[in-house]
Amino acid sequence: MLRKVIIYFVLALALLLTAYFSFVYYATYSEGNRSGELIKFSKKGYVFKTWEGELSQGISGAQIFKFSIMDSDQSVIQQMKDLQGEYVKVTYIERYRTFAWWGETNYYIKEVVKEDSPFKVK
């Protein structure tokens, strides 16, 4: 009897963990675009090295958008390196939760394009 209870408990726990990790892996909360000056982009972390960046969305960095990029998005990583200090528009997805090896934030950049800054005088 006790053996059956332990087996059912372990199976239920495995099922719940599988459902949780599947939800975190596949589910997204929102998606959208943001524009701003790319002021920081680096690979950092103690155990897991992840790509992290910041976008200044206001005058003098008053509003900062922090984001992560997954290692599998190598073209986006290279574009970010090339566009450091430029005004860019990013397309992102927001996840409910994250894994430590994915990044520090819940925002993940999927695409980046250079744009003209609205603050530059023509």
ZIPEBEL-V395364 format. One line per field, one symbol per residue. phi: phi as a letter, one per 40 degrees, with the letter a starting at -180 (. if undefined). psi: psi as a letter, one per 40 degrees, with the letter a starting at -180 (. if undefined). Layout:
phi=???
psi=???
//
This chain:
phi=.ccccccccccccccccccccccccbcbcaaababiccbaaabahccbcbcbabbcbacfgcbbbcabbcdccccccccccccdgccbbbbbbbbcbbbcccicbcbbcbabbcbccccccc
psi=ddddddddddddddddddddddddddhidiiaiiiahhehhihiiddhhihiiihheihffdhhhiiihidegdddddddddeheihihihiihidiiidedidiehhhdihihihheehh.
//
